[in-house]
Amino acid sequence: MQASPVRATALPSFTDALRAVESLLMSGGQRTARRNAWTSVLEDRRRAKDRVEAQRFYERSADGS
């Protein structure tokens, strides 16, 4: 009895699969716009986190801690 062959390629991730479907359904410009929008969302979240951290820092400094 022989062992079954080992798969040499990795299965695509869920994100890769979504991107493949996206590329089939949307034109290139729409894909670019969607990715740019998502990048903006992530950047806004990062800035919001930085603002919260700065606010906490200033509050701690004002308290004299």
Buried (B, 14 or more C-beta within 10 A) or exposed (E): EEEEEEEEEEEEEEEEEEBEEEEEEEEEEEBEEEEEEEEEEEEEEEEEEEEEEEEEEEEEEEEEE
